[in-house]
Amino acid sequence: MYYTQLNHMLRFKKIHMGKDTNRFLAPAGQKIKLKNFTTKYEGDMDKVTGIEMMDSIKERLSTYQETLYAENAHSVLILFQAMDAAGKDSAISHVMSGLNPQGCQVFSFKTPTSNEYEHDFLWRHSLSLPQRGRIGIHNRSHYENVLVCKIHPEYILNERIPGYDKVEKVDKKFWKARYESIRNFEKHLTENGTIILKFFLYVSKDEQKERFLDRINDPAKNWKFSAADIAERQLWDKYMLAYEEAITETSTENAPWHIIPADKKWFARLTISQIVEDAFKNLNLKFPVLPEEELATLDDYKSSLLSEA
């Protein structure tokens, strides 16, 4: 069920964690305003309880993963987008820690290489899609092309798209077409058995500041800090508008966005875990059942093995 913007405003006055994760959905076909969502968790659950719940979910996800692989009909693609220091890396490591690495493919997308610029913007992401029976995790994704590139349209010139040889030409028509390309790309994937889960880790500007200071003050975290992060922070309001438009344009019934309160990392991880588990439940996965004639041969093999000296 998709809630209206009014419902979101009312429900997010005070969040209480429960099994219903629909409240984190960005409603398909509706204009999204991030001010109607929150970055905070204000419920009554404590961190210890949240971690215990998450550990339980991780055990079940391991079983779901095995069934996904055995059934070999679907794949799962999980996308993470966020501002710097929102907790994407830690969310991936914690939520996916109980899964079999052989069935997961994790990709982190940075600035395109010269070879990647020789192809369309979706090419490198297509190459990184999970096979049937597997889980693909993209740390940043094809959405960088309507987020970072929206704030820095000069990056579009590197793609050498006919008709777009000047920044001034990268107009509203261009972005509308790019959103349409993304919707069509994801529609094609979902129609062919890929389950797409899209997470925007919504962190507050104040919390990002504290995390940046933590990186500066802690020698063990200095390596995480980049001066470029500070430069991008100055563009915060522009990024929020870019996220609103991208989510509005690409949150669909088959590939919806989830806007996750991320000021409390443990809560964000728990919420993501529950949404992933819900997605697996909805697939109604089952282990394959062998035909009767093949089951009969198993009895023969069993008898043969038991008769061995």
Residue pairs with C-beta under 8 A, 6 or more apart in sequence:
1 22
2 22
2 25
2 27
2 28
2 30
2 253
2 256
3 11
3 22
3 23
3 25
3 27
4 27
4 30
5 27
5 30
5 31
5 32
5 33
5 36
8 23
8 27
8 36
8 37
9 36
11 23
12 23
12 36
12 37
12 38
14 42
14 43
15 23
15 38
15 40
15 41
15 42
15 43
15 261
16 43
16 44
16 45
17 41
17 43
17 45
17 50
17 267
17 270
17 271
19 274
21 258
21 271
21 274
21 275
21 278
24 258
24 259
24 260
24 271
24 275
25 251
25 256
25 257
25 258
25 259
26 32
26 200
26 247
26 248
26 251
26 256
26 257
26 258
26 259
27 251
28 251
28 252
28 253
28 256
30 248
31 244
31 248
32 244
32 247
32 248
32 251
32 257
32 259
33 244
34 202
34 240
34 243
34 244
34 259
37 202
37 259
37 261
38 202
38 261
39 202
39 203
39 204
39 207
39 261
39 262
39 263
40 204
40 261
40 263
40 264
41 261
41 263
41 264
41 267
45 267
47 264
47 266
50 266
50 267
50 270
51 266
51 270
53 270
54 94
54 95
54 266
54 269
54 270
54 273
57 270
57 273
57 274
57 277
58 95
58 97
58 98
58 273
59 98
60 277
61 98
61 99
61 273
61 276
61 277
61 280
62 98
62 99
62 100
64 277
64 280
64 285
65 99
65 100
65 103
65 135
66 100
67 285
67 286
67 287
68 74
68 75
68 76
68 103
68 133
68 134
68 135
68 280
68 283
68 285
69 103
69 133
69 134
70 133
70 287
70 288
71 133
71 285
71 286
71 287
71 288
72 132
72 133
73 132
73 133
73 193
74 132
74 133
74 193
74 194
74 195
74 283
74 285
75 129
75 130
75 131
75 132
75 133
75 134
75 135
75 136
75 193
75 194
75 195
76 130
76 134
76 135
76 136
76 194
76 195
76 197
76 276
76 279
76 280
77 129
77 130
77 135
77 136
77 138
77 189
77 194
77 195
77 196
77 197
78 135
78 136
78 137
78 138
78 197
78 199
78 276
79 138
79 141
79 143
79 196
79 197
79 198
79 199
80 88
80 91
80 92
80 137
80 138
80 139
80 140
80 141
80 199
80 201
81 88
81 140
81 141
81 143
81 144
81 147
81 198
81 199
81 200
81 201
81 243
82 88
82 200
82 201
82 202
82 203
82 262
83 203
83 208
83 232
83 233
83 236
83 239
84 208
84 212
84 226
84 229
84 232
84 233
85 203
85 208
85 211
85 212
85 215
85 229
86 201
86 202
86 203
86 208
86 262
87 201
87 203
87 262
87 265
87 268
87 269
88 139
88 140
88 201
89 139
90 265
90 269
91 199
91 201
91 265
91 268
91 269
91 272
92 106
92 137
92 139
94 269
95 269
95 272
95 273
95 276
96 104
96 106
96 135
96 137
99 135
103 133
103 134
103 135
104 134
104 135
104 136
104 137
105 128
105 130
105 134
105 135
105 136
105 137
106 136
106 137
106 138
106 139
107 128
107 136
107 137
107 138
107 139
108 138
108 139
108 140
109 124
109 125
109 138
109 139
109 140
109 141
109 144
110 140
112 124
112 158
116 123
116 124
117 158
117 159
117 160
120 159
121 142
121 145
121 159
121 178
121 181
122 142
122 181
122 182
122 185
125 138
125 141
125 142
126 185
128 136
128 138
129 136
129 189
129 194
130 136
130 194
132 193
142 182
142 185
143 182
143 198
143 246
143 250
145 178
146 175
146 178
146 179
146 182
146 242
146 245
146 246
146 249
147 239
147 242
147 243
147 246
148 155
149 155
149 156
150 175
150 242
150 245
150 246
151 232
151 235
151 238
151 239
151 242
153 167
153 170
154 167
156 164
156 167
156 170
156 174
157 164
157 165
157 166
157 167
163 169
164 170
164 174
175 245
176 249
179 246
179 249
179 250
182 249
182 250
183 249
183 250
183 252
186 196
186 250
186 252
186 254
186 255
187 252
187 254
187 255
189 196
189 255
190 196
190 254
190 255
195 279
195 283
196 254
196 255
197 258
197 275
197 276
197 279
198 250
198 251
198 255
198 256
198 257
198 258
199 257
199 258
199 260
199 272
199 275
200 243
200 247
200 257
200 258
200 259
200 260
201 260
201 262
201 268
202 259
202 260
202 261
202 262
203 262
203 263
204 263
205 233
205 236
207 262
207 263
208 233
209 233
212 225
212 229
212 230
212 233
214 221
215 221
215 222
215 224
215 225
216 222
216 225
232 239
247 257
247 259
250 257
251 257
258 271
258 272
258 275
260 268
260 271
260 272
261 267
261 268
261 271
262 268
290 298
